[in-house]
Amino acid sequence: MRILQVCAEIFPLLKTGGLADVAGALPPALRAQGADPRVLLPGFGPILAKLEDATEIGRLDPPPAMAGARPRLLQGRLRACGVDAYVLDAPPYYLREGGPYADAAQRPYADNAQRFGLLGWAAAELAQGLDPSWQPQVVHAHDWHAALAPAYLRAAAETDGRTLPGSIYTVHNLAYQGLFEARHFDGLGLPAHFFGMHGLEFHGRLNFMKAGLYYADRITTVSPGYALEIQSPEQGCGLDGVLRERANQLSGILNGVDEAVWNPASDAMLGATYQPGRLAGKARCKLALQQELGLDAELGTPLLCVVSRLTEQKGLHLVLQALPSLLELGTRFALLGSGDAALEDAFRTAAAARPDAVAVRIGYDESFAHRLIAGSDIILVPSRFEPCGLTQLYGLKYGTLPLVRRVGGLADTVNDTRLETIDLDATGFVFDEFSAAGLLGAARRACTLYRRPADWKLVQQRAMRQPVDWQAPAARYLELYRQVAA
């Protein structure tokens, strides 16, 4: 089964969020099950720099609005990711001083419609045989950046009357849709009737994500719970009607953990490794982390952590509201993340007020993220909405019990701990109401369990033994690819 995965970032070369982790982990998992996956990526600097054995497939002739980037298609090997890749080499579009989507001041690039329209167009060209040595049977497009690929495939099929490879579109976060002014549509080279209610038009604007939802043969998102939630007005972000219409083609497949990267038994970023039956290494990780951060290291003191983008979606204002009460419970708190400037400032202020109990690092550091999760006792993920979430999966794997809100993929992956569930299926702590009070209620239960070491260890070991790798998700994707190819 030949699969072309189309995405804008890939771990470990370029990462702004969980999309990169999925893009980096899914192809090797598919290959382990006998598939032949390749990845199509924009030619961002970190990706071009690691493309080995690159050969030019050809110069491209995209629609006029995108031709000024003088694109060419390269094919090679991204050894750091363990994947064969096609890379769009278009320096005017992708070699810029800022990030992949916005400049250094976090202003989205004015030509993002063209930059990522080109990505979708190139995917459709590959599906039609642009590389004579390898033609995909299925095109799998991820998030809004790649969402035009199914639309270009549909347009080509309508024009030529040919049967082309099928397409799957995966929603990683419905809140980020790729919205642009309608004037950008004409430059994309799509048929005029594609800009309508049954197509890319969205309240008079151009919506990339809607293209993927409307034209793909199948739609997936990254958890079963989120697949249901986004069909409701509350979490549908204006696209719930389209999703309800396509409910029979929509499914949720949980993300997994790349165990080559996230595994406490072999993690080279830790000062000590450990596993469910031998947890002494986790205690050493905690002591080393407390010393690194300058936090009190009293015995019996639970350490809470957050590793997250600092956005309203993630519910981190609830953590700020609850933090004084959390400290009164005898906990310590550490955070790694960046994002909203007001949240960054508020967490810095909290750390300055209680440096013995609160540590904050603004930014992202992959190695520190591993040490922070391994050395903490509880990881907080109190999201307003959460398509899947990966940090709670890392928490399960590392015996750092997740404290989450019952929403989306968090509800699918963490089982609440109460007296009646300790011996059954408890793996963390779950609350319902999106409020500081809801978070605090779960934190009190967590602290009570922490002070009962035998029960804590029972839940901790069960969490670490949960199957959160990519084997089952990859098998589900393969089955879906077979259906689409057929």
C-alpha positions as CSV (number, residue, x, y, z in Angstrom):
1,M,0.0,0.0,0.0
2,R,1.6,3.3,-1.2
3,I,0.5,6.2,1.0
4,L,1.5,9.9,0.4
5,Q,1.3,11.8,3.7
6,V,1.0,15.6,3.2
7,C,1.8,17.9,6.1
8,A,3.6,21.1,7.0
9,E,5.9,19.9,9.8
10,I,7.5,16.8,11.1
11,F,9.3,15.8,14.3
12,P,12.2,16.1,15.0
13,L,13.0,18.6,12.3
14,L,10.2,21.2,12.6
15,K,7.6,21.2,15.3
16,T,5.1,23.8,16.5
17,G,2.6,21.3,18.0
18,G,1.3,17.7,18.1
19,L,0.9,17.6,14.3
20,A,4.7,17.2,14.0
21,D,4.8,14.3,16.4
22,V,2.1,12.5,14.4
23,A,3.8,13.2,11.1
24,G,7.0,11.9,12.4
25,A,5.7,8.7,14.1
26,L,2.9,7.5,11.7
27,P,5.1,6.6,8.6
28,P,7.5,4.3,10.5
29,A,4.5,2.6,12.2
30,L,2.9,2.1,8.8
31,R,6.1,0.7,7.4
32,A,6.4,-1.7,10.3
33,Q,3.0,-3.1,9.2
34,G,4.1,-3.6,5.5
35,A,3.0,-0.3,4.0
36,D,5.1,2.0,1.7
37,P,4.6,5.6,3.0
38,R,6.2,8.7,1.8
39,V,5.8,12.3,3.0
40,L,5.4,15.6,1.1
41,L,6.6,18.7,3.0
42,P,7.3,22.3,2.3
43,G,10.9,23.2,1.8
44,F,11.4,24.9,5.1
45,G,15.1,25.4,6.1
46,P,15.3,22.7,8.8
47,I,13.7,20.2,6.4
48,L,15.9,21.0,3.4
49,A,19.0,20.9,5.5
50,K,18.3,17.3,6.5
51,L,17.2,15.9,3.1
52,E,19.8,13.3,2.1
53,D,20.4,11.9,-1.4
54,A,18.2,14.5,-2.9
55,T,17.3,14.3,-6.6
56,E,15.1,16.7,-8.6
57,I,11.9,15.1,-9.8
58,G,11.1,18.2,-11.9
59,R,10.3,21.8,-12.2
60,L,6.7,22.5,-11.4
61,D,4.2,24.5,-13.3
62,P,1.5,25.5,-10.7
63,P,-1.4,27.9,-11.3
64,P,-0.1,31.5,-12.1
65,A,-0.6,32.9,-8.6
66,M,1.8,30.3,-7.2
67,A,4.3,30.2,-10.1
68,G,6.3,33.1,-8.9
69,A,7.9,30.9,-6.2
70,R,9.7,29.0,-9.0
71,P,9.0,25.7,-7.3
72,R,10.8,22.4,-8.0
73,L,10.1,19.0,-6.4
74,L,12.9,17.1,-4.7
75,Q,12.9,13.5,-3.5
76,G,15.2,12.1,-0.9
77,R,15.5,10.6,2.6
78,L,14.9,12.3,5.9
79,R,17.0,9.9,7.9
80,A,16.3,11.8,11.2
81,C,12.6,10.9,10.7
82,G,13.1,7.5,9.2
83,V,11.1,8.4,6.1
84,D,11.4,8.9,2.3
85,A,10.2,12.4,1.5
86,Y,9.3,14.7,-1.3
87,V,10.1,18.4,-0.5
88,L,8.8,21.4,-2.3
89,D,11.8,23.6,-2.9
90,A,10.4,27.1,-3.3
91,P,12.7,29.5,-1.5
92,P,10.5,32.7,-1.8
93,Y,7.7,30.9,0.0
94,Y,9.5,28.7,2.6
95,L,12.9,30.1,3.4
96,R,12.0,33.0,5.7
97,E,13.4,34.4,8.9
98,G,10.2,33.7,10.9
99,G,8.3,30.5,11.7
100,P,6.6,28.3,9.2
101,Y,3.2,30.1,9.4
102,A,4.0,33.6,10.8
103,D,6.8,36.1,11.1
104,A,8.9,36.8,14.2
105,A,6.1,39.1,15.5
106,Q,3.6,36.2,15.1
107,R,1.8,37.9,12.2
108,P,0.6,35.3,9.7
109,Y,2.3,35.7,6.3
110,A,0.1,37.6,3.9
111,D,0.6,34.9,1.2
112,N,-0.2,31.8,3.3
113,A,-3.0,30.9,0.9
114,Q,-0.5,30.6,-1.9
115,R,2.2,29.0,0.2
116,F,-0.1,26.2,1.3
117,G,-2.2,26.1,-1.8
118,L,1.0,25.0,-3.6
119,L,1.4,22.2,-1.1
120,G,-2.1,20.8,-1.9
121,W,-1.6,21.3,-5.6
122,A,1.7,19.4,-5.6
123,A,0.2,16.5,-3.7
124,A,-2.5,16.1,-6.4
125,E,0.2,16.2,-9.1
126,L,2.1,13.4,-7.3
127,A,-1.1,11.5,-7.1
128,Q,-1.5,11.8,-10.9
129,G,2.0,10.4,-11.6
130,L,4.4,13.3,-11.3
131,D,7.0,10.8,-10.1
132,P,6.9,8.0,-12.6
133,S,8.8,5.7,-10.2
134,W,6.3,5.9,-7.4
135,Q,2.5,6.8,-7.5
136,P,0.5,6.8,-4.3
137,Q,-2.7,4.7,-3.9
138,V,-4.0,7.1,-1.2
139,V,-3.2,10.7,-0.3
140,H,-3.5,11.5,3.4
141,A,-3.6,15.2,4.1
142,H,-3.1,16.7,7.6
143,D,-4.7,19.8,8.9
144,W,-5.5,23.0,7.0
145,H,-2.1,23.4,5.5
146,A,-2.7,20.3,3.3
147,A,-6.4,20.6,3.0
148,L,-6.6,21.6,-0.7
149,A,-5.1,18.3,-1.8
150,P,-8.5,16.5,-1.9
151,A,-10.0,19.5,-3.7
152,Y,-7.3,19.4,-6.4
153,L,-7.8,15.7,-6.8
154,R,-11.5,16.1,-7.2
155,A,-11.0,18.9,-9.8
156,A,-8.6,16.7,-11.7
157,A,-11.0,13.8,-11.7
158,E,-13.8,16.0,-12.9
159,T,-11.6,17.4,-15.7
160,D,-10.2,14.2,-17.0
161,G,-12.8,11.7,-16.0
162,R,-10.1,9.4,-14.7
163,T,-10.1,7.4,-11.5
164,L,-7.5,8.9,-9.2
165,P,-6.1,7.8,-5.9
166,G,-8.4,8.2,-2.9
167,S,-7.9,10.8,-0.2
168,I,-8.2,11.0,3.6
169,Y,-8.2,14.2,5.5
170,T,-7.3,14.4,9.2
171,V,-8.4,17.2,11.4
172,H,-5.9,17.8,14.2
173,N,-7.5,20.9,15.5
174,L,-10.8,22.3,14.1
175,A,-10.1,25.7,15.6
176,Y,-7.4,26.5,13.0
177,Q,-9.0,26.4,9.6
178,G,-6.9,28.4,7.2
179,L,-9.3,31.3,6.6
180,F,-8.5,33.8,3.8
181,E,-10.2,36.5,1.9
182,A,-12.3,35.4,-1.1
183,R,-10.0,37.2,-3.5
184,H,-7.3,34.5,-3.0
185,F,-9.5,31.8,-4.6
186,D,-9.0,32.9,-8.2
187,G,-5.3,32.4,-8.0
188,L,-5.6,28.7,-6.8
189,G,-6.6,27.4,-10.2
190,L,-9.6,25.5,-9.0
191,P,-12.9,25.4,-10.9
192,A,-15.1,28.4,-10.2
193,H,-17.9,26.3,-8.9
194,F,-15.7,25.0,-6.1
195,F,-16.1,28.4,-4.4
196,G,-19.6,27.9,-3.0
197,M,-21.6,26.6,0.0
198,H,-20.8,23.1,-1.3
199,G,-17.1,23.7,-1.5
200,L,-14.6,26.2,-0.1
201,E,-16.8,29.2,0.6
202,F,-17.4,30.0,4.3
203,H,-19.4,33.1,5.1
204,G,-18.0,34.9,2.1
205,R,-14.4,33.8,2.8
206,L,-12.1,31.0,1.6
207,N,-11.7,28.1,4.0
208,F,-9.0,25.6,3.4
209,M,-10.2,23.2,6.1
210,K,-13.7,23.1,4.6
211,A,-12.1,21.9,1.3
212,G,-10.6,18.9,3.1
213,L,-13.9,18.1,4.9
214,Y,-16.0,18.5,1.8
215,Y,-13.8,16.8,-0.9
216,A,-11.9,14.0,0.9
217,D,-13.2,10.5,0.5
218,R,-12.8,9.9,4.3
219,I,-12.3,12.2,7.2
220,T,-10.6,11.3,10.4
221,T,-9.7,13.2,13.6
222,V,-7.4,12.3,16.4
223,S,-9.8,10.7,18.9
224,P,-13.3,9.1,18.9
225,G,-14.5,11.6,21.5
226,Y,-13.5,14.6,19.4
227,A,-15.1,13.1,16.3
228,L,-18.4,13.3,18.1
229,E,-17.9,16.7,19.7
230,I,-17.1,18.5,16.5
231,Q,-20.4,17.6,15.1
232,S,-22.1,19.9,17.7
233,P,-22.4,23.7,17.4
234,E,-20.5,24.1,20.7
235,Q,-17.3,22.6,19.3
236,G,-17.9,22.6,15.5
237,C,-16.3,26.0,15.0
238,G,-18.9,26.8,12.3
239,L,-18.3,23.5,10.4
240,D,-20.5,21.2,12.4
241,G,-23.1,21.2,9.6
242,V,-20.6,19.9,7.1
243,L,-19.3,17.3,9.6
244,R,-22.8,16.1,10.4
245,E,-23.5,15.7,6.7
246,R,-20.4,13.6,6.4
247,A,-20.8,11.7,9.6
248,N,-20.8,8.3,7.8
249,Q,-17.3,9.1,6.4
250,L,-16.0,10.5,9.7
251,S,-14.1,8.5,12.3
252,G,-11.8,9.1,15.2
253,I,-8.4,7.4,15.5
254,L,-6.4,8.1,18.6
255,N,-2.8,9.3,18.3
256,G,-0.1,7.2,19.7
257,V,3.3,7.7,21.4
258,D,6.5,7.2,19.5
259,E,8.2,4.8,21.8
260,A,11.5,5.4,20.1
261,V,11.3,8.9,21.5
262,W,9.1,8.6,24.6
263,N,10.0,5.6,26.7
264,P,11.2,6.0,30.3
265,A,13.0,2.6,30.1
266,S,15.4,3.9,27.4
267,D,15.1,7.7,27.4
268,A,18.7,9.1,27.0
269,M,17.5,12.5,28.0
270,L,16.9,11.3,31.6
271,G,19.4,11.1,34.4
272,A,17.9,7.7,35.3
273,T,15.7,5.3,33.5
274,Y,12.8,3.3,34.9
275,Q,9.9,1.0,34.1
276,P,6.7,-0.1,35.9
277,G,8.4,-2.9,37.9
278,R,11.4,-0.7,38.8
279,L,10.4,2.8,39.8
280,A,13.5,3.9,41.8
281,G,14.8,5.8,38.7
282,K,11.7,8.0,38.7
283,A,12.4,9.1,42.2
284,R,15.9,10.0,41.1
285,C,14.5,12.0,38.2
286,K,12.3,13.9,40.6
287,L,15.1,14.8,42.9
288,A,17.3,15.9,40.1
289,L,14.5,18.1,38.6
290,Q,13.7,19.7,42.0
291,Q,17.4,20.6,42.3
292,E,17.6,21.9,38.7
293,L,14.6,24.1,39.3
294,G,15.4,25.2,42.8
295,L,12.2,23.8,44.3
296,D,11.7,22.5,47.8
297,A,12.4,18.8,47.9
298,E,10.4,17.8,50.9
299,L,9.4,14.1,51.1
300,G,5.7,13.5,50.5
301,T,5.3,16.7,48.4
302,P,3.6,16.0,45.0
303,L,5.1,17.9,42.0
304,L,2.6,19.1,39.4
305,C,3.7,20.1,35.9
306,V,2.4,21.6,32.6
307,V,4.0,21.2,29.2
308,S,1.8,23.1,26.8
309,R,1.2,25.9,24.4
310,L,0.0,28.8,26.5
311,T,-3.5,29.4,25.0
312,E,-7.0,29.9,26.3
313,Q,-7.9,26.5,24.7
314,K,-5.5,24.7,27.1
315,G,-7.3,26.0,30.2
316,L,-4.2,27.4,31.7
317,H,-6.0,30.4,33.2
318,L,-7.7,27.8,35.4
319,V,-4.3,26.7,36.6
320,L,-3.4,30.3,37.4
321,Q,-6.6,30.8,39.3
322,A,-6.2,27.5,41.2
323,L,-2.4,27.9,41.9
324,P,-2.6,29.5,45.3
325,S,-4.9,26.8,46.5
326,L,-2.8,24.1,44.9
327,L,0.2,25.3,46.8
328,E,-1.8,25.3,50.0
329,L,-2.4,21.6,49.4
330,G,1.3,21.2,49.7
331,T,2.1,20.7,46.1
332,R,4.9,22.2,44.0
333,F,4.4,23.4,40.4
334,A,6.6,23.6,37.2
335,L,5.7,24.8,33.7
336,L,7.2,24.7,30.3
337,G,5.5,26.5,27.4
338,S,5.0,29.6,25.4
339,G,2.2,31.4,23.6
340,D,-0.2,34.1,24.9
341,A,1.9,37.0,26.3
342,A,-0.5,37.7,29.1
343,L,-0.3,34.1,30.3
344,E,3.5,34.1,30.0
345,D,3.7,37.2,32.2
346,A,1.2,35.8,34.7
347,F,3.2,32.6,35.2
348,R,6.5,34.5,35.4
349,T,4.9,36.6,38.2
350,A,3.7,33.5,40.0
351,A,7.2,32.0,39.9
352,A,8.8,35.2,41.1
353,A,6.4,35.3,44.1
354,R,7.2,31.8,45.2
355,P,10.5,30.6,43.7
356,D,10.6,27.8,46.3
357,A,7.4,26.3,45.0
358,V,6.8,27.5,41.4
359,A,9.2,27.2,38.5
360,V,8.4,28.5,35.0
361,R,10.4,28.2,31.7
362,I,9.0,30.2,28.8
363,G,9.8,28.6,25.4
364,Y,10.2,25.0,24.3
365,D,13.1,22.6,25.1
366,E,12.6,19.0,24.0
367,S,15.1,17.6,26.5
368,F,13.7,19.6,29.4
369,A,10.2,18.5,28.5
370,H,11.3,14.9,28.9
371,R,13.0,15.7,32.3
372,L,10.0,17.6,33.5
373,I,7.5,14.9,32.7
374,A,9.7,12.2,34.1
375,G,10.4,14.1,37.3
376,S,6.9,15.2,38.1
377,D,4.1,13.2,39.8
378,I,1.1,14.7,38.1
379,I,0.7,16.4,34.7
380,L,-2.1,18.9,34.3
381,V,-4.2,19.1,31.0
382,P,-7.3,21.1,31.9
383,S,-8.3,21.9,28.3
384,R,-11.5,23.7,27.2
385,F,-11.4,21.3,24.2
386,E,-8.7,18.8,23.2
387,P,-8.7,16.9,19.9
388,C,-6.4,14.2,21.3
389,G,-3.7,15.6,23.4
390,L,-0.2,14.0,23.6
391,T,1.1,15.2,26.9
392,Q,-1.4,13.1,28.9
393,L,-0.2,10.1,26.9
394,Y,3.4,10.9,27.8
395,G,2.3,11.2,31.4
396,L,0.7,7.8,31.3
397,K,3.9,6.3,29.8
398,Y,6.2,8.0,32.4
399,G,4.0,7.2,35.4
400,T,3.2,10.9,35.8
401,L,-0.5,10.6,36.4
402,P,-2.6,12.9,34.2
403,L,-5.1,15.3,35.7
404,V,-7.4,16.2,32.8
405,R,-10.8,17.6,31.9
406,R,-13.3,15.1,30.6
407,V,-13.3,16.3,26.9
408,G,-12.2,15.0,23.5
409,G,-9.1,12.7,23.5
410,L,-8.5,13.3,27.2
411,A,-11.7,11.5,28.1
412,D,-10.8,8.7,25.7
413,T,-7.4,8.1,27.3
414,V,-7.6,8.7,31.1
415,N,-9.8,6.8,33.5
416,D,-10.7,8.6,36.7
417,T,-9.4,7.5,40.1
418,R,-11.9,7.1,42.9
419,L,-12.1,4.6,45.7
420,E,-14.4,2.3,43.7
421,T,-12.1,2.4,40.6
422,I,-8.6,2.1,42.1
423,D,-8.6,-1.7,41.7
424,L,-10.3,-1.6,38.3
425,D,-9.2,0.8,35.6
426,A,-8.0,4.0,37.3
427,T,-5.1,5.7,35.5
428,G,-5.4,9.4,36.4
429,F,-7.8,12.1,37.5
430,V,-10.7,13.6,35.6
431,F,-13.0,16.6,36.2
432,D,-16.0,17.8,34.3
433,E,-16.7,21.5,34.9
434,F,-14.4,23.9,33.1
435,S,-13.5,25.9,36.2
436,A,-10.8,26.3,38.8
437,A,-13.1,24.7,41.3
438,G,-13.4,21.6,39.1
439,L,-9.6,21.4,38.7
440,L,-9.1,21.8,42.4
441,G,-11.5,19.0,43.2
442,A,-9.5,16.6,41.1
443,A,-6.3,17.9,42.6
444,R,-7.5,17.2,46.1
445,R,-8.3,13.6,45.2
446,A,-4.9,13.3,43.5
447,C,-3.1,14.6,46.7
448,T,-5.1,12.2,48.9
449,L,-4.0,9.3,46.7
450,Y,-0.4,10.5,46.6
451,R,-0.3,10.2,50.4
452,R,-1.4,6.5,50.2
453,P,1.8,5.1,48.5
454,A,0.6,1.6,47.9
455,D,-2.6,2.8,46.1
456,W,-0.6,5.5,44.2
457,K,1.9,2.9,43.0
458,L,-1.0,0.6,41.8
459,V,-2.5,3.4,39.7
460,Q,0.9,4.6,38.5
461,Q,2.0,1.1,37.3
462,R,-1.4,0.5,35.6
463,A,-1.0,3.9,33.8
464,M,2.5,3.0,32.6
465,R,1.2,-0.3,31.2
466,Q,-1.5,1.2,29.0
467,P,-1.0,0.5,25.3
468,V,-0.4,4.0,23.9
469,D,2.0,3.2,21.1
470,W,1.3,3.5,17.4
471,Q,0.7,-0.1,16.6
472,A,-3.1,-0.1,16.9
473,P,-3.6,3.4,15.4
474,A,-1.4,2.5,12.4
475,A,-3.5,-0.7,11.8
476,R,-6.7,1.3,11.8
477,Y,-5.3,3.8,9.3
478,L,-4.2,0.9,7.1
479,E,-7.7,-0.5,7.1
480,L,-9.1,2.9,6.2
481,Y,-6.5,3.3,3.4
482,R,-7.6,-0.1,2.0
483,Q,-11.2,1.0,2.0
484,V,-10.4,4.2,0.2
485,A,-8.1,2.6,-2.4
486,A,-10.8,0.0,-3.2
